[in-house]
Amino acid sequence: MRYFVRFSYDGAPYHGWQIQPNGITVQEVMQKAFSTVMRREVELTAAGRTDTGVHARLMVAHFDSDDDSLVSSDTRQKLTSRLNSLLPSSIALSDIVPVCNDAHARFSAISRTYEYHVITSKDPFLQGRAVRVPPELDFEAMNTAAQCLLTTADFGSFCKVHTDVKNMLCSVGYAKWEKMEGNNMIPAAEIGTEHYVFRITANRFLRNMVRAIVGTLFDVGMHRITTDDFKNIIEQHHRTAAGNSAPAEGLYLVDIEYPENIYIS
């Protein structure tokens, strides 16, 4: 039977999700924990790969098991608890749920949502959790430009070069900067820091896409380029047309949506 694992992690200590030959990754740490607790080799397939330093408030991975005891929710809760006790504090499992055998953590996803967090002054409590930007950054101008993403189909200008994807087509349903108020996910210290978040939802994301978009929006916010320039960058369909990628530490994968009918109650 197939199971979905829902979990979160602080990406700062890791070289991304996917196993790499030259650095520790989330996948490596989690597979070792699963294999130790379940006493067999366990391979986890995630909804996507996050780059070095990128965080996840919600990531989903799947694995297969012939262990009939996992049909019981109590057994899965105990397994989740045992795994959390073994995993480092930077990784936390929320639950393990049974799904249809053809459900896939990556290919069955309907949409994904990312957030990019920035602050306008130095804040020691958000070190590695948000990116400091100039206080004069024009968020209204960036939001005007961001609306161009909703009518864009080809995101080649925001995709890392030399990837193995077959096409650059994505459908963005939401893209907006908002000022964080009240009980934020990562509350700012009371030293005059303003905290903004860019939230973007799409059916799929290309490699480095969100960071490339945010970096180019920074150019709009600093009035280095206009909204028309941003549109022109999109229409060129090549990564060299866009701005620099924004730093990894401000980026969070926050939600993944799946069809309800893949879950087994």
N, C-alpha and C positions, 0 to 999 in steps of 0.2 A: 504494500500500500504506500501511497505517496503522502507526504506531510509538508506543510508550510511551517517555517520557523519565522516568527516576527521578533525583531531585535533592534537594538540601537547601539551606537558606538561613538566614542570620541576618536576622530581620525588622526589626531596629532601624533600619536606614537607609531602610526602605521604607514606603510608604503601602499596605501590604497586597499581595496578589497581583494583583488585577484593575486594568487600566489606568484611571487617573483623570485628570481634566483639570487638577488642581491639585497634583500631587505625583508623584514618581518611584515606580514599582512594580516588583515582580519580573517580572511579565509583560512589561512594556515593555522592560526590560533584556535579558531572555532572547530575546524576539522579534527585537530588533535584532541580537543576536549570531548567532542562527540565520540570519537573512536575509543578514547579511554573509558568513558562512562558506559558506552554500549558494547564494548569489548569486541569490536569489529571495525574494519575500515569503513568510514562514512565520508561520502563525497557530497558537498553542498553546492548547489547551483543557485546563484543569487539573481535578483531582478536586474542587476546591472553592476558595472564596475565603477567604483569611486576612485578618484585620483588620490595621490599622497596628500595627507592633511585634511581631506574633505570629511565632514561629519555626516552622521545619519541619525535622525530622530526616529525614523522607521525604515528599516531595510527588511526585505523578505527573501528567504532562500528555501529551496526544497531539497528533500532527501527521500530515499525509498527504504522501506524496512519490511521484512517478513515477520517481525515480532508482533504476534497477535495481541499481546498485552497492551500495546500502544493504542488499541481501539478504546480503551478505558480513559476517560478524561482525568481520573485520579492518577493513573500511571503517568500520563503526559505531564501533569502538574509536578509530580515527584521528579521526573526526568528534568524538567525545566529548572527546578530548584537545585538539583545536583549539579547541573551544568553551570548555573550561576555561581555556585560556591567554588567551582574549579576555574572559571574564567576570570581574567583580570578585571579590575573595577572599571576599566575603559570600555567594556562590552557587557551589555545586559540583555538577556532574553526576556521577552514578555510572555510568549506562549507558543505552543506547538499544536497545530490543528490539522485534522485529516482532510484531504482534498481528493478529487477525482484523479485517477491514474494518469490521465492525459493533461492535467493541469501543469503549467510551467511557470515558475517564478518570474521568468523574463518575458516569455512570449504571450502569456495569458493576460498580462497587465493591460488595462484599458487606458490608464493615465498615470503620470508621475508628477509630483510637485516638489520643487526646490525652493529654498529661501536663501537669500544672500544678505548677511547682516553687516552693517557699517555703523561706526560711531564717529562723532565730529571732534572729539578731543581724547587725550590720553586717559585710559582707564585700566588700572592694573588688574581689575577683576575680570576683564574681558580679553585679556591677553591670550591670543590663540583661538578666540571664539568669535571675534568680529574684527573688521578691518577699519583702521582709522583713515578718514578722508577729510579733505579741507572743509571747514565750516561753510565756505561760500558756495559749495556745490549746489547747483540749481536742480532740485528734485522735480520741480514742475516741468522744466524743459525735458528732463529725462523721462518723465511719464508721457509727455506728448510723443517723444520718439518711440517709446516702448509700445505704443499702440500700433505702430507699423508692423510689429511682430504678429499681430492677430490676423493680418491679411497676407502673410508671407507663407509660401509653400516650401521653397528651396532655401535651406539654411547652410549652404556650402560656405558662406562667408564666415560662419562661426563654428566650423568643424576643424578639428586638428587634422593636419595633412598626413598623408600616408597611412590612413586607416583602411580597414577591410570592409567597410560598409558599402552596400550595393547602391544606395541612393541617399540623398541629403534631404528627403522630404519629411517634414514634420508638421503637425497641426497644433498651434499654440492657442489655448482657450482663455488664458488669463496671464497678464503681465503688468505688474504695477508696483511702484514704490509707495510705502506707507510709513508714517512715523509711529514708532512703538510707544504706547502709553500704558500706565498701570502695571499690572503683573505680567511682565514680559517673560519670554522663555529664558532669556539671559539678562536679568535686570541690570541696568547701568548704575554705577555708583553715583551718589548725589554730589557730583562735582561739576555740574553744568554740562554733562555729556548728553548730546542728542543721539538717539538710536533709531536708525531707519532699517527697513527690511524690504528687499525686492522679492516678490513672490511670483513664480511662474509655473504654470501647469501646461503640459502637452501630452500628446499620445505617445511620444518617444523623444529621447534626447540624444544628440550626437556627442561624440567624445569632445570634451572641453567646451561644449556649446554654451552653457550658462555663464561660465567665467569669461568667455570671449564676448558674449552679449553685454555683461556687466562692465567689462573693461571699456568697451566701445561707448556705452552709455555714460561712463565717467567722462569721456571726451566731450559728450554733449553737455553734461553738467558743468564742465569747466569752460564751455563756450569755445572750445577748439574747433568743433564741427557743429553744423545745424541739423535740424530734423531732416531737411532735404538731403544733406550729406549722408545721414544715417540711412535714408531710403536708397541712395545711390550705392552705398556699401553693400546693402542687402542684395541689390540687383546684379552686382558683379560676381556673386557666387564663388568667391575665392577668399581663402583665409587671409591672404596678404592685404586685402582691402580694409579689414577691420582693425580695431585697436588691440592693445596688449591684453592678455588674459588677466583678470583680476586675481589676487592671491587666493590660495586654496582655503585658508582658515576661516573665511567668512561664509563658506558654502555648506548648506545642509540639505540632504535629502529628507523630506518631511512626511511624504505620503505616497502611497502606491494603491491604486484602485483596481479591483478585480471583479469579474462578474460574480454575482451571488451564487449562481448555480454550480460553481466549481467546488463549493464547500460541502462537506458531508457532516450532517448534524449527528 
